[in-house]
Amino acid sequence: MRARTAIAAMTAAAILMPAAAANATGTAGAAAPPPDDQFQKVTLNDNPGEPMDLAVLPDSRVLHTTRPGEVWLHDPKSGLNTLAARLDVYQHDEEGLQSIALSPGFGTGSKKDDWVYLYYSPPLDTPVDDPATPDVNEGDAPFTGAPQDFAPFKGLIRLSRFRFTGSTLDLRSEQRILDVPVDRGICCHVGGDIVFDADGHLYLSTGDDTNPFFSDGYTPIDERADRNPAFDAQRSSGNTNDLRGKILRIAVRDDGSYTIPRGNLFKPGTAGTRPEIYAMGLRNPFRIELNRRTGDLYVADYSPDADEADPRRGPAGHGKWAVVRKPGNYGWPYCATARLPYVDYDFATGASGGSFSCAAPVNESPRNTGLRQLPPVVQPEVWYSYGPSQEFPQLGTGGIGPMAGPAYDFDPRATRGRAPVAWPKYYDGVPLFHEWTRDYVKAFHDDGRRIEDVLPSLVFDNPMDMEFGPDGALYVLEYGDGFFSENPDAQLARFDYIGYTGNHTPIPVASASVTAGHAPLTVAFTSAGTSDPDGDRLRYAWDFDADGRVDSRSPDASYTYQQNGLYNATLRVTDPDGMSAATSVRIVVGNAAPVVELVRPADGGQFSFGDVVEFEVRVTDDQAVDCANVTVDYILGHDDHGHPQTTARGCTGSIQTTEPSGHDPENDDLTGVFVATYTDPGGDGLPPLTGSDQAVLEPTS
């Protein structure tokens, strides 16, 4: 019998915990979950870009999206991560490429079922910053003005589907399904998520598309006539005739058009309503999941940022998790929950009125195009604020970043075979909840009445999305600590249960003698540092040119690149039981990645909210640098997350910062984050390469 070596180590390839000899499967009624040492975390892609959403294919390959418009494909057989598509997307504030989902019949062999759904922001003709005018940002929508001033920033986020050709998306096959109108050039909450039920109905979550930073951390219902409409969430979430701040439910036809299933919130033909609406009154339902076995829809919704309740304005911020079994109104922007109403507030006079009625809310905004009288507010199953929760103390304290996770569907067939990784029966039917700001995952038993930790000793670093695969393992996309770029800790990972065999996955390490140069380029590769927790003898497989074929089976080898390009030289190691993991080294032949330096402002410097901050970006590249392609994002950092406020272009310029209403720079953990990015043109068979740099400024007041 092999010795089992207990370790707890993180590498670019895996985070492993000591294996236990017991084969704990348990049941949903067990007193305690299986111990953490019967699970392991394996990194699948540690260069995932700015990760947004994932979808696991029936063969356990994984697609994931990045906000700048990339779709990546991970192949578990080869360990390769390849680009499946690159979309041109609008990227001001939080817009870009959001969610991805597979057709319900994906992979059945029928060509019409090989559809991949994307929710993304097409560029359109929306204004962007002109580098020739460094003192003006044409990409920012005005805060005040007349309708004609706001009109150029009317945009949309599009739900489309594309055919999957085996390893790429055919962008020419696009079927446009649904457009959600939005107000561009101003922050925030434009995310969305896509799920399907057992009948094939598509559910799309949409954010309220409303700026929250001038409402003192409470409800943004600014009705002033000259104010940008994006400051009034009554026009979107509280509007029965608008698709924002909703869960939409449709049935997609073969040609990409759609019909309305029975059972939505409003019957088709009802004046002042959109029949697509299934649930309304949501602020930022960033992650939703559907339990196809029960039909339960799990919805997590973000809150505004007030730390404390104010009798003149309403409750503190509250995150929510709801089990949606029938259509309903979840209250925003009038109620945080059915028991926590906001106060009607006049932004012109600063006068507070009475509390809104959660039993019979009324939308009196001049921007409301729908019904005046709204459905009563539904109480969520779980709600919590920044401090300790009296009702749900297991949630702890910290930021508010609720994410609805999947419910595990245990399949005993997945536990068979040489090296099963399927989670145990203990979690069967139990929905998971992940907290983006608190870096944890919880199991919500009995609709959240019993809450317990899930793998608390393993790392979930800002978990962005998670999904159980056909192999029964949990796939997780981690954003990492940072702001709107590829963070050092970002990764696509898989969490395996190894209690069936006690066998760990090996830990691969790969390095190269050089990582850049011109063809022909000879590179010496080594696997020095690779190990196996169980002391197993390993098999090695190198794929130097990412063509899916093994180039060497030696622990160390060399390879000569004859053509220019970007290559992810991949090392895959496998133990005798078939457990394997891969890591890669990025080799650039013929094109060096640009080096970006944010000269001004300097990291660690100080500023005051409301200042005009001058910036200077220095780019060094082996190609001519075009300053028009340099972007500088200004992000309001709050705790360990951020909200992008504006995007400027050019190697020099200035950014007007704003004072975030409802935040106290002296007491709240606020920062000003500036991220400079440059992507070179590539060309001549070379892919474009990107470099970035950031500076975090501390507010003085």
Helices and strands as residue ranges (DSSP letters): E 9-10, E 14-16, G 36-38, E 39-45, E 51-56, E 62-66, E 70-74, E 81-86, E 97-102, G 111-113, E 115-120, H 147-150, G 151-153, E 154-164, E 169-183, E 192-196, E 202-206, G 229-231, G 233-235, E 247-252, E 258-259, E 277-280, E 287-290, E 297-301, E 319-324, E 328-329, E 335-337, E 340-341, E 343-345, E 352-355, E 382-384, G 393-395, E 402-407, G 412-415, G 425-427, E 431-435, E 440-445, G 446-448, E 450-453, E 463-468, E 474-478, E 491-497, E 511-512, E 516-517, E 521-526, E 539-543, E 557-561, E 565-574, E 580-589, E 595-600, E 606-607, E 612-620, G 627-629, E 630-638, E 641-649, E 652-656, E 670-679, E 690-699
